[in-house]
Amino acid sequence: MSDRPSPSLLSRLWHTLFRIPRKAPAPANAAAGRSTNAARPAEQDDDQDSYLSVLTEMPGMRMPAWSPESDGQDSVLNPVADEAYRKRCAQHLYDRYAERIYPGMLPPMLYAIGVLELLLDEDGHIQDMNWMREPAQAQEVPPLIEALVQAAAPFPAPQHLRHGEVMVSYTETWLWDASGKFQLHTLSEGQL
């Protein structure tokens, strides 16, 4: 049996992270001491509702309102999926660390690959950092990347926040060479 989640679980997780459901998350049932989601049949998918209820409990995180009249464009939970904003953030790091960028195509074997998520406020200041994939074989690299990211703050302010949103998530894959130089996947020139 594999430790990898099933493709359908990954798909649901992806849609949970970047989509708002067609109904608002159910409020917590304070009298019963549990959420109203627990009363639903087990075969119903509660992953999305439970994730969204966690998001709404985070300080500073507010969900955009959904109405049946909306055209579906307001259903994007995380506007950082917008390629233009990711490129602006990556270019900000490239401009700040021009001497650290690996020139040309990367070698076939990289020293480390890490995926770092940043929570940025409306001014581009870092509120939180989360390693989605930390390079286990290169323990010295994550602190170096974190230091680079902290020193590069603030990031470009997101211009496309929807009404009520106060934070966005910027996720980037760091491609790290043994020389200490790197490329970001968003602006990578590829690999040999």
MDAnalysis code that builds the backbone (N, CA, C; Angstrom):
import MDAnalysis as mda
import numpy as np

u = mda.Universe.empty(576, n_residues=192, atom_resindex=np.repeat(np.arange(192), 3), trajectory=True)
u.add_TopologyAttr("name", ["N", "CA", "C"] * 192)
u.add_TopologyAttr("resid", np.arange(1, 193))
u.add_TopologyAttr("resname", ["MET", "SER", "ASP", "ARG", "PRO", "SER", "PRO", "SER", "LEU", "LEU", "SER", "ARG", "LEU", "TRP", "HIS", "THR", "LEU", "PHE", "ARG", "ILE", "PRO", "ARG", "LYS", "ALA", "PRO", "ALA", "PRO", "ALA", "ASN", "ALA", "ALA", "ALA", "GLY", "ARG", "SER", "THR", "ASN", "ALA", "ALA", "ARG", "PRO", "ALA", "GLU", "GLN", "ASP", "ASP", "ASP", "GLN", "ASP", "SER", "TYR", "LEU", "SER", "VAL", "LEU", "THR", "GLU", "MET", "PRO", "GLY", "MET", "ARG", "MET", "PRO", "ALA", "TRP", "SER", "PRO", "GLU", "SER", "ASP", "GLY", "GLN", "ASP", "SER", "VAL", "LEU", "ASN", "PRO", "VAL", "ALA", "ASP", "GLU", "ALA", "TYR", "ARG", "LYS", "ARG", "CYS", "ALA", "GLN", "HIS", "LEU", "TYR", "ASP", "ARG", "TYR", "ALA", "GLU", "ARG", "ILE", "TYR", "PRO", "GLY", "MET", "LEU", "PRO", "PRO", "MET", "LEU", "TYR", "ALA", "ILE", "GLY", "VAL", "LEU", "GLU", "LEU", "LEU", "LEU", "ASP", "GLU", "ASP", "GLY", "HIS", "ILE", "GLN", "ASP", "MET", "ASN", "TRP", "MET", "ARG", "GLU", "PRO", "ALA", "GLN", "ALA", "GLN", "GLU", "VAL", "PRO", "PRO", "LEU", "ILE", "GLU", "ALA", "LEU", "VAL", "GLN", "ALA", "ALA", "ALA", "PRO", "PHE", "PRO", "ALA", "PRO", "GLN", "HIS", "LEU", "ARG", "HIS", "GLY", "GLU", "VAL", "MET", "VAL", "SER", "TYR", "THR", "GLU", "THR", "TRP", "LEU", "TRP", "ASP", "ALA", "SER", "GLY", "LYS", "PHE", "GLN", "LEU", "HIS", "THR", "LEU", "SER", "GLU", "GLY", "GLN", "LEU"])
u.atoms.positions = np.array([
    [0.841, -1.179, 0.000],
    [0.000, 0.000, 0.000],
    [0.884, 1.240, 0.000],
    [0.570, 2.190, -0.831],
    [1.369, 3.393, -0.984],
    [1.007, 4.430, 0.081],
    [1.997, 5.257, 0.458],
    [1.751, 6.350, 1.392],
    [1.171, 7.570, 0.690],
    [1.190, 7.563, -0.645],
    [0.658, 8.693, -1.406],
    [-0.859, 8.698, -1.356],
    [-1.461, 9.888, -1.204],
    [-2.920, 9.951, -1.254],
    [-3.410, 9.630, -2.659],
    [-4.642, 9.203, -2.742],
    [-5.215, 8.874, -4.046],
    [-5.358, 10.137, -4.887],
    [-5.357, 9.986, -6.223],
    [-5.516, 11.163, -7.086],
    [-6.804, 11.926, -6.804],
    [-7.878, 11.221, -6.464],
    [-9.130, 11.925, -6.186],
    [-9.008, 12.755, -4.910],
    [-8.257, 12.260, -3.921],
    [-8.034, 13.028, -2.706],
    [-7.203, 14.264, -3.014],
    [-6.164, 14.105, -3.830],
    [-5.348, 15.254, -4.212],
    [-6.180, 16.276, -4.971],
    [-7.044, 15.805, -5.846],
    [-7.908, 16.703, -6.602],
    [-8.847, 17.457, -5.668],
    [-9.448, 16.737, -4.716],
    [-10.345, 17.400, -3.768],
    [-9.584, 18.411, -2.926],
    [-8.371, 18.060, -2.496],
    [-7.568, 18.974, -1.702],
    [-7.241, 20.221, -2.501],
    [-6.860, 20.047, -3.762],
    [-6.546, 21.188, -4.623],
    [-7.748, 22.121, -4.722],
    [-8.924, 21.529, -4.975],
    [-10.123, 22.350, -5.104],
    [-10.538, 22.953, -3.768],
    [-10.227, 22.264, -2.683],
    [-10.521, 22.817, -1.370],
    [-9.663, 24.040, -1.112],
    [-8.402, 23.990, -1.492],
    [-7.502, 25.104, -1.237],
    [-7.812, 26.319, -2.097],
    [-8.312, 26.116, -3.292],
    [-8.461, 27.227, -4.218],
    [-9.895, 27.535, -4.611],
    [-10.858, 26.898, -4.012],
    [-12.253, 27.149, -4.368],
    [-13.105, 27.310, -3.114],
    [-14.163, 28.088, -3.233],
    [-15.156, 28.215, -2.177],
    [-16.323, 27.330, -2.561],
    [-16.902, 26.607, -1.626],
    [-18.026, 25.742, -1.977],
    [-19.239, 26.567, -2.362],
    [-20.224, 25.919, -2.932],
    [-21.442, 26.596, -3.368],
    [-22.308, 27.037, -2.197],
    [-21.971, 26.615, -1.009],
    [-22.700, 27.034, 0.179],
    [-21.688, 27.520, 1.202],
    [-22.126, 28.383, 2.077],
    [-21.233, 28.900, 3.108],
    [-20.943, 27.797, 4.116],
    [-19.764, 27.827, 4.778],
    [-19.479, 26.836, 5.806],
    [-20.513, 26.923, 6.919],
    [-20.900, 25.777, 7.445],
    [-21.904, 25.733, 8.504],
    [-21.319, 26.301, 9.785],
    [-22.096, 27.110, 10.528],
    [-21.585, 27.655, 11.785],
    [-21.443, 26.550, 12.822],
    [-20.559, 26.783, 13.774],
    [-20.340, 25.787, 14.831],
    [-21.582, 25.691, 15.703],
    [-21.913, 24.481, 16.106],
    [-23.061, 24.240, 16.971],
    [-22.559, 24.295, 18.408],
    [-22.623, 25.475, 19.008],
    [-22.037, 25.681, 20.330],
    [-22.747, 24.859, 21.398],
    [-24.057, 24.680, 21.267],
    [-24.796, 23.938, 22.289],
    [-24.348, 22.489, 22.351],
    [-24.086, 21.891, 21.210],
    [-23.684, 20.487, 21.182],
    [-22.185, 20.330, 21.351],
    [-21.427, 21.438, 21.248],
    [-19.983, 21.354, 21.400],
    [-19.292, 20.763, 20.187],
    [-19.970, 20.732, 19.061],
    [-19.373, 20.199, 17.843],
    [-19.977, 20.935, 16.661],
    [-19.348, 20.812, 15.511],
    [-19.871, 21.492, 14.331],
    [-21.064, 20.732, 13.789],
    [-21.906, 21.437, 13.031],
    [-23.065, 20.790, 12.435],
    [-22.646, 19.816, 11.355],
    [-21.410, 19.904, 10.880],
    [-20.914, 18.963, 9.878],
    [-20.864, 17.544, 10.431],
    [-20.675, 17.399, 11.733],
    [-20.552, 16.068, 12.321],
    [-21.870, 15.310, 12.263],
    [-22.985, 16.028, 12.111],
    [-24.282, 15.371, 12.065],
    [-24.609, 14.823, 10.677],
    [-23.831, 15.139, 9.672],
    [-24.085, 14.659, 8.316],
    [-23.707, 13.205, 8.173],
    [-24.264, 12.529, 7.181],
    [-23.863, 11.143, 6.923],
    [-22.383, 11.064, 6.580],
    [-21.768, 9.954, 6.959],
    [-20.326, 9.780, 6.760],
    [-19.941, 9.776, 5.296],
    [-20.859, 9.354, 4.396],
    [-20.481, 9.273, 2.993],
    [-20.375, 10.645, 2.332],
    [-20.866, 11.689, 3.008],
    [-20.787, 13.020, 2.432],
    [-19.387, 13.580, 2.663],
    [-18.890, 14.352, 1.712],
    [-17.528, 14.873, 1.777],
    [-17.467, 16.101, 2.670],
    [-16.868, 15.954, 3.861],
    [-16.758, 17.064, 4.792],
    [-15.386, 17.716, 4.763],
    [-14.460, 17.195, 3.967],
    [-13.107, 17.737, 3.945],
    [-13.108, 19.221, 3.632],
    [-13.889, 19.614, 2.640],
    [-13.886, 21.001, 2.204],
    [-14.448, 21.904, 3.292],
    [-15.581, 21.529, 3.883],
    [-16.182, 22.348, 4.916],
    [-15.271, 22.472, 6.127],
    [-14.632, 21.374, 6.544],
    [-13.774, 21.441, 7.717],
    [-12.555, 22.311, 7.446],
    [-12.000, 22.241, 6.236],
    [-10.857, 23.087, 5.905],
    [-11.265, 24.554, 5.921],
    [-12.417, 24.850, 5.326],
    [-12.875, 26.233, 5.278],
    [-13.216, 26.754, 6.655],
    [-13.749, 25.908, 7.538],
    [-14.051, 26.370, 8.886],
    [-12.766, 26.695, 9.633],
    [-11.700, 25.956, 9.375],
    [-10.403, 26.273, 9.979],
    [-9.913, 27.618, 9.467],
    [-10.055, 27.867, 8.161],
    [-9.621, 29.142, 7.597],
    [-10.373, 30.308, 8.210],
    [-11.682, 30.160, 8.397],
    [-12.464, 31.269, 8.927],
    [-12.160, 31.526, 10.392],
    [-11.571, 30.546, 11.089],
    [-11.205, 30.744, 12.484],
    [-9.835, 31.398, 12.624],
    [-9.059, 31.487, 11.525],
    [-7.735, 32.094, 11.591],
    [-7.878, 33.604, 11.716],
    [-7.114, 34.248, 12.605],
    [-7.198, 35.696, 12.724],
    [-6.825, 36.354, 11.399],
    [-7.624, 37.296, 10.986],
    [-7.319, 38.037, 9.766],
    [-7.785, 37.372, 8.492],
    [-8.239, 36.128, 8.557],
    [-8.708, 35.447, 7.343],
    [-10.217, 35.570, 7.286],
    [-10.701, 36.141, 6.208],
    [-12.135, 36.230, 5.994],
    [-12.439, 35.668, 4.630],
    [-13.540, 34.965, 4.554],
    [-13.937, 34.360, 3.294],
    [-14.762, 35.354, 2.500],
    [-14.536, 35.456, 1.182],
    [-15.392, 36.300, 0.371],
    [-16.807, 35.740, 0.373],
    [-17.760, 36.638, 0.345],
    [-19.152, 36.188, 0.335],
    [-19.478, 35.550, -1.001],
    [-20.330, 34.538, -0.955],
    [-20.784, 33.886, -2.177],
    [-22.272, 34.080, -2.289],
    [-22.738, 34.382, -3.470],
    [-24.173, 34.477, -3.688],
    [-24.522, 33.648, -4.904],
    [-25.740, 33.092, -4.941],
    [-26.129, 32.263, -6.080],
    [-26.101, 33.032, -7.389],
    [-26.184, 34.364, -7.316],
    [-26.188, 35.165, -8.534],
    [-24.786, 35.364, -9.105],
    [-23.746, 35.021, -8.343],
    [-22.394, 35.265, -8.837],
    [-22.109, 34.392, -10.043],
    [-21.223, 34.865, -10.888],
    [-20.930, 34.169, -12.140],
    [-19.885, 33.086, -11.983],
    [-19.468, 32.798, -10.751],
    [-18.467, 31.763, -10.529],
    [-17.060, 32.324, -10.454],
    [-16.865, 33.561, -10.895],
    [-15.527, 34.132, -10.849],
    [-15.131, 34.498, -9.429],
    [-16.113, 34.743, -8.555],
    [-15.799, 35.047, -7.170],
    [-15.522, 33.795, -6.365],
    [-15.536, 32.628, -7.010],
    [-15.339, 31.388, -6.271],
    [-13.875, 31.097, -6.011],
    [-12.967, 31.923, -6.500],
    [-11.552, 31.689, -6.253],
    [-11.226, 32.152, -4.844],
    [-10.806, 31.206, -4.010],
    [-10.475, 31.513, -2.629],
    [-9.140, 32.228, -2.548],
    [-8.196, 31.806, -3.347],
    [-6.840, 32.287, -3.221],
    [-6.404, 32.944, -4.522],
    [-6.408, 34.278, -4.585],
    [-6.086, 34.948, -5.836],
    [-4.635, 34.781, -6.262],
    [-3.792, 34.196, -5.400],
    [-2.395, 34.040, -5.763],
    [-2.223, 32.957, -6.810],
    [-3.259, 32.184, -7.072],
    [-3.209, 31.253, -8.191],
    [-3.037, 32.037, -9.483],
    [-3.272, 33.320, -9.412],
    [-3.083, 34.194, -10.560],
    [-1.602, 34.210, -10.943],
    [-1.332, 33.775, -12.142],
    [0.051, 33.654, -12.635],
    [0.797, 34.990, -12.603],
    [0.114, 36.074, -12.906],
    [0.780, 37.378, -12.951],
    [1.331, 37.765, -11.580],
    [0.573, 37.506, -10.521],
    [1.058, 37.860, -9.191],
    [2.231, 36.978, -8.782],
    [2.157, 35.690, -9.087],
    [3.284, 34.795, -8.783],
    [4.542, 35.270, -9.492],
    [4.399, 35.696, -10.745],
    [5.566, 36.185, -11.491],
    [6.114, 37.469, -10.878],
    [5.233, 38.341, -10.400],
    [5.699, 39.578, -9.757],
    [6.500, 39.262, -8.494],
    [6.011, 38.322, -7.701],
    [6.725, 37.947, -6.472],
    [8.060, 37.286, -6.798],
    [8.061, 36.388, -7.783],
    [9.308, 35.721, -8.177],
    [10.300, 36.741, -8.732],
    [9.822, 37.678, -9.536],
    [10.709, 38.705, -10.093],
    [11.264, 39.592, -8.985],
    [10.468, 39.841, -7.960],
    [10.935, 40.609, -6.804],
    [12.137, 39.909, -6.157],
    [12.053, 38.587, -5.988],
    [13.173, 37.827, -5.423],
    [14.367, 37.822, -6.369],
    [14.113, 37.687, -7.676],
    [15.207, 37.706, -8.654],
    [15.914, 39.059, -8.647],
    [15.170, 40.145, -8.560],
    [15.778, 41.480, -8.532],
    [16.602, 41.672, -7.265],
    [16.109, 41.170, -6.165],
    [16.797, 41.322, -4.879],
    [18.076, 40.490, -4.821],
    [18.065, 39.315, -5.462],
    [19.200, 38.393, -5.375],
    [19.750, 38.045, -6.752],
    [19.972, 39.029, -7.576],
    [20.451, 38.793, -8.947],
    [21.754, 37.995, -8.967],
    [22.628, 38.219, -8.005],
    [23.914, 37.510, -7.973],
    [23.764, 36.052, -7.529],
    [22.620, 35.690, -6.944],
    [22.394, 34.327, -6.464],
    [21.605, 33.466, -7.447],
    [21.142, 34.067, -8.556],
    [20.327, 33.329, -9.522],
    [21.241, 32.481, -10.405],
    [20.905, 31.212, -10.549],
    [21.674, 30.304, -11.403],
    [21.429, 30.698, -12.859],
    [22.491, 30.991, -13.619],
    [22.297, 31.424, -15.009],
    [22.028, 30.237, -15.940],
    [21.093, 30.409, -16.855],
    [20.827, 29.370, -17.851],
    [20.040, 28.204, -17.293],
    [20.162, 27.073, -18.005],
    [19.427, 25.878, -17.596],
    [20.106, 25.220, -16.397],
    [19.289, 24.703, -15.500],
    [19.807, 24.031, -14.309],
    [20.385, 22.668, -14.673],
    [21.345, 22.160, -13.876],
    [21.894, 20.825, -14.139],
    [20.836, 19.749, -13.888],
    [21.059, 18.541, -14.411],
    [20.062, 17.476, -14.253],
    [19.819, 17.075, -12.796],
    [20.839, 17.125, -11.977],
    [20.692, 16.768, -10.559],
    [20.825, 18.037, -9.720],
    [19.776, 18.373, -8.999],
    [19.798, 19.543, -8.131],
    [20.143, 19.121, -6.709],
    [20.761, 20.027, -5.974],
    [21.137, 19.746, -4.598],
    [19.903, 19.668, -3.694],
    [18.946, 20.572, -3.919],
    [17.743, 20.591, -3.080],
    [16.584, 21.211, -3.848],
    [15.399, 20.705, -3.559],
    [14.161, 21.273, -4.091],
    [13.229, 21.440, -2.908],
    [12.705, 22.641, -2.748],
    [11.785, 22.900, -1.650],
    [10.605, 23.719, -2.123],
    [9.472, 23.496, -1.494],
    [8.263, 24.257, -1.813],
    [7.862, 25.024, -0.557],
    [7.893, 26.344, -0.669],
    [7.615, 27.219, 0.468],
    [6.379, 28.059, 0.183],
    [5.462, 28.072, 1.136],
    [4.257, 28.896, 1.030],
    [4.405, 30.093, 1.958],
    [4.114, 31.271, 1.435],
    [4.129, 32.493, 2.232],
    [2.718, 33.037, 2.337],
    [2.312, 33.431, 3.527],
    [1.065, 34.166, 3.693],
    [1.434, 35.638, 3.759],
    [0.906, 36.404, 2.821],
    [1.230, 37.823, 2.700],
    [-0.010, 38.655, 2.980],
    [0.171, 39.770, 3.694],
    [-0.970, 40.651, 3.934],
    [-1.165, 41.586, 2.747],
    [-2.111, 42.501, 2.877],
    [-2.444, 43.377, 1.752],
    [-1.313, 44.323, 1.373],
    [-0.313, 44.486, 2.247],
    [0.843, 45.324, 1.946],
    [2.049, 44.515, 1.486],
    [1.921, 43.194, 1.418],
    [3.014, 42.338, 0.977],
    [3.943, 41.895, 2.092],
    [3.598, 42.194, 3.339],
    [4.414, 41.756, 4.473],
    [4.112, 40.294, 4.792],
    [5.147, 39.562, 5.176],
    [5.003, 38.135, 5.482],
    [4.321, 37.969, 6.836],
    [3.227, 37.201, 6.833],
    [2.523, 36.885, 8.070],
    [2.894, 35.495, 8.584],
    [3.218, 34.594, 7.645],
    [3.560, 33.228, 8.039],
    [4.300, 32.550, 6.892],
    [5.141, 31.572, 7.241],
    [5.837, 30.744, 6.253],
    [5.552, 29.290, 6.586],
    [5.335, 28.492, 5.545],
    [5.025, 27.083, 5.744],
    [5.739, 26.267, 4.670],
    [6.560, 25.312, 5.095],
    [7.218, 24.421, 4.137],
    [6.233, 23.345, 3.717],
    [5.885, 23.330, 2.450],
    [5.009, 22.292, 1.921],
    [5.832, 21.071, 1.534],
    [7.073, 21.304, 1.119],
    [8.021, 20.220, 0.833],
    [9.400, 20.731, 1.224],
    [9.896, 20.241, 2.332],
    [11.198, 20.664, 2.830],
    [12.257, 19.679, 2.353],
    [13.389, 20.181, 1.836],
    [14.438, 19.264, 1.379],
    [15.088, 18.551, 2.568],
    [14.782, 17.273, 2.734],
    [15.252, 16.510, 3.892],
    [16.752, 16.229, 3.836],
    [17.304, 16.050, 2.634],
    [18.713, 15.674, 2.508],
    [19.647, 16.879, 2.618],
    [19.104, 18.085, 2.604],
    [19.920, 19.300, 2.672],
    [19.366, 20.190, 3.782],
    [19.643, 19.809, 5.017],
    [19.070, 20.489, 6.181],
    [19.470, 21.962, 6.290],
    [20.589, 22.323, 5.667],
    [21.047, 23.709, 5.779],
    [20.322, 24.648, 4.819],
    [19.640, 24.108, 3.820],
    [19.012, 24.946, 2.793],
    [17.752, 25.664, 3.285],
    [16.802, 25.008, 3.972],
    [15.597, 25.730, 4.394],
    [15.860, 26.998, 5.215],
    [16.775, 26.976, 6.203],
    [17.038, 28.232, 6.915],
    [17.627, 29.319, 6.009],
    [18.432, 28.913, 5.022],
    [18.979, 29.894, 4.081],
    [17.867, 30.530, 3.253],
    [16.954, 29.705, 2.761],
    [15.837, 30.218, 1.964],
    [14.959, 31.128, 2.819],
    [14.675, 30.702, 4.047],
    [13.854, 31.527, 4.934],
    [14.510, 32.882, 5.183],
    [15.828, 32.897, 5.370],
    [16.535, 34.161, 5.581],
    [16.456, 35.048, 4.336],
    [16.607, 34.439, 3.155],
    [16.497, 35.208, 1.913],
    [15.102, 35.814, 1.769],
    [14.093, 35.019, 2.063],
    [12.708, 35.484, 1.936],
    [12.430, 36.610, 2.926],
    [12.858, 36.434, 4.178],
    [12.635, 37.475, 5.191],
    [13.332, 38.780, 4.802],
    [14.553, 38.670, 4.288],
    [15.296, 39.873, 3.907],
    [14.693, 40.561, 2.689],
    [13.984, 39.822, 1.851],
    [13.380, 40.398, 0.644],
    [12.025, 41.045, 0.921],
    [11.479, 40.853, 2.104],
    [10.165, 41.431, 2.430],
    [10.283, 42.953, 2.541],
    [9.255, 43.686, 2.216],
    [7.933, 43.237, 1.798],
    [7.895, 42.869, 0.315],
    [6.991, 41.976, -0.010],
    [6.770, 41.556, -1.389],
    [5.808, 42.532, -2.054],
    [5.651, 42.432, -3.373],
    [4.684, 43.320, -4.039],
    [3.293, 43.154, -3.416],
    [2.637, 44.270, -3.213],
    [1.288, 44.223, -2.637],
    [0.328, 43.614, -3.645],
    [-0.490, 42.672, -3.218],
    [-1.466, 42.094, -4.146],
    [-2.514, 43.141, -4.513],
    [-2.674, 43.379, -5.799],
    [-3.620, 44.387, -6.274],
    [-4.991, 43.800, -6.545],
    [-5.135, 42.509, -6.419],
    [-6.361, 41.841, -6.833],
    [-7.086, 41.155, -5.678],
    [-6.945, 41.690, -4.464],
    [-7.690, 41.114, -3.342],
    [-9.173, 41.387, -3.541],
    [-9.976, 40.395, -3.270],
    [-11.419, 40.574, -3.346],
    [-11.911, 41.219, -2.053],
    [-13.086, 41.749, -2.099],
    [-13.673, 42.422, -0.944],
    [-13.656, 41.494, 0.275],
    [-13.093, 41.967, 1.360],
    [-13.070, 41.184, 2.589],
    [-11.823, 40.350, 2.788],
    [-11.020, 40.150, 1.755],
    [-9.804, 39.348, 1.909],
    [-8.686, 40.230, 2.444],
    [-7.919, 39.690, 3.374],
    [-6.840, 40.459, 3.971],
    [-5.480, 39.788, 3.815],
    [-5.454, 38.534, 3.374],
    [-4.190, 37.838, 3.157],
    [-4.276, 36.969, 1.916],
    [-3.107, 36.757, 1.305],
    [-3.010, 35.851, 0.168],
    [-1.862, 34.884, 0.417],
    [-1.864, 33.809, -0.320],
    [-0.820, 32.799, -0.210],
    [-0.004, 32.801, -1.494],
    [1.310, 32.890, -1.340],
    [2.220, 32.804, -2.482],
    [3.077, 31.559, -2.261],
    [2.952, 30.588, -3.141],
    [3.702, 29.337, -3.035],
    [4.717, 29.276, -4.158],
    [5.963, 28.971, -3.808],
    [7.026, 28.919, -4.804],
    [7.889, 27.684, -4.581],
    [8.330, 27.100, -5.690],
    [9.258, 25.972, -5.654],
    [10.665, 26.512, -5.865],
    [11.535, 26.243, -4.907],
    [12.922, 26.687, -4.955],
    [13.778, 25.552, -5.508],
    [14.487, 25.822, -6.588],
    [15.377, 24.854, -7.234],
    [16.803, 25.273, -6.881],
    [17.440, 24.540, -5.984],
    [18.703, 24.942, -5.357],
    [19.850, 24.101, -5.895],
    [20.872, 24.767, -6.408],
    [22.066, 24.100, -6.918],
    [23.092, 23.960, -5.785],
    [24.022, 23.021, -5.933],
    [25.063, 22.798, -4.920],
    [25.965, 24.019, -4.751],
    [26.026, 24.890, -5.745],
    [26.843, 26.102, -5.664],
    [26.229, 27.151, -4.741],
    [24.984, 26.945, -4.323],
    [24.299, 27.934, -3.501],
    [23.446, 28.883, -4.319],
    [23.498, 28.736, -5.643],
    [22.652, 29.557, -6.515],
    [21.335, 28.819, -6.741],
    [20.320, 29.557, -7.135],
    [18.993, 28.957, -7.263],
    [18.218, 29.576, -8.419],
    [17.133, 28.917, -8.753],
    [16.103, 29.470, -9.620],
    [14.774, 29.180, -8.947],
    [13.795, 29.991, -9.276],
    [12.437, 29.754, -8.811],
    [11.659, 29.128, -9.951],
    [10.837, 28.150, -9.641],
    [10.115, 27.418, -10.681],
    [9.314, 28.358, -11.582],
    [8.720, 29.389, -11.016],
    [7.901, 30.322, -11.794],
    [8.691, 30.963, -12.922],
    [9.970, 31.257, -12.707],
    [10.803, 31.919, -13.717],
    [11.961, 31.044, -14.184],
    [11.894, 29.763, -13.923],
    [12.995, 28.859, -14.253],
    [13.248, 28.796, -15.754],
    [14.510, 28.634, -16.105],
    [14.899, 28.486, -17.512],
    [14.939, 27.023, -17.921],
    [14.501, 26.148, -17.043],
    [14.471, 24.730, -17.373],
    [15.669, 23.989, -16.812],
    [15.748, 22.723, -17.180],
    [16.781, 21.841, -16.655],
    [17.365, 21.029, -17.799],
    [18.688, 20.789, -17.750],
    [19.352, 19.999, -18.790],
    [18.879, 18.571, -18.786],
])
